[in-house]
Amino acid sequence: MPIYEYHCDDCSQEFELLVPNSRAEPDCPHCGGHKLTKLLSTFAAKGDGSSAASSSGGGCCPCGKGAGSCSMN
């Protein structure tokens, strides 16, 4: 089951939820609101960090600056 991040337009809270694929859109756990925006979130990948991109310092970050060089990672 994936974990999704949401923003509630009713109470302005942001939260994460484990959402089963078969379930309809969730309600806000803070206010019960139905006006939710699914947020773009980061993800975790398995590995030991020895890939060419992470060891060379470039290419692994979407901004192109490399790991640790910007606020995106």
C-alpha positions as CSV (number, residue, x, y, z in Angstrom):
1,M,0.0,0.0,0.0
2,P,1.4,3.4,-0.9
3,I,1.8,6.3,1.5
4,Y,0.5,9.6,0.1
5,E,0.9,13.1,1.3
6,Y,-2.1,15.4,1.3
7,H,-2.9,19.1,1.9
8,C,-6.4,19.8,3.3
9,D,-7.9,23.0,1.7
10,D,-10.4,23.3,4.6
11,C,-7.9,23.4,7.6
12,S,-4.6,23.9,5.8
13,Q,-3.0,20.9,7.5
14,E,-0.6,18.6,5.6
15,F,-0.5,14.9,6.5
16,E,0.5,11.4,5.3
17,L,-1.8,8.4,4.9
18,L,-1.3,4.8,4.0
19,V,-4.0,4.4,1.3
20,P,-5.3,1.0,0.0
21,N,-5.7,1.0,-3.8
22,S,-9.4,0.1,-3.6
23,R,-10.4,2.9,-1.2
24,A,-11.9,6.2,-2.3
25,E,-10.1,9.4,-1.5
26,P,-9.6,9.8,2.3
27,D,-11.0,12.5,4.6
28,C,-8.7,14.9,6.5
29,P,-7.8,13.3,9.9
30,H,-7.7,16.8,11.5
31,C,-11.0,18.3,10.5
32,G,-12.8,15.6,8.4
33,G,-12.7,17.8,5.3
34,H,-13.1,16.4,1.8
35,K,-11.2,19.0,-0.2
36,L,-7.7,17.4,-0.3
37,T,-4.9,18.0,-2.7
38,K,-2.4,15.1,-3.2
39,L,1.1,16.5,-2.8
40,L,4.2,15.5,-4.8
41,S,6.5,13.7,-2.3
42,T,9.9,12.2,-2.3
43,F,10.4,8.4,-2.2
44,A,12.9,6.0,-0.7
45,A,14.9,3.7,-2.9
46,K,16.9,0.6,-1.6
47,G,20.6,0.6,-2.3
48,D,23.9,1.1,-0.7
49,G,24.6,4.5,-2.2
50,S,27.4,3.3,-4.4
51,S,25.8,4.1,-7.7
52,A,27.7,6.1,-10.3
53,A,25.3,9.1,-9.9
54,S,25.8,9.4,-6.1
55,S,29.5,8.8,-6.1
56,S,30.2,11.2,-8.9
57,G,28.2,14.0,-7.3
58,G,26.0,14.6,-10.4
59,G,22.9,13.4,-12.1
60,C,21.0,12.0,-9.2
61,C,19.1,15.2,-8.3
62,P,16.4,16.5,-10.7
63,C,17.9,20.0,-10.6
64,G,21.2,18.6,-12.0
65,K,23.4,20.0,-9.3
66,G,24.1,16.7,-7.6
67,A,23.5,15.2,-4.2
68,G,23.5,17.6,-1.3
69,S,23.8,20.7,-3.6
70,C,20.2,21.9,-3.4
71,S,17.1,21.8,-1.3
72,M,15.4,19.1,-3.4
73,N,17.3,16.2,-1.7
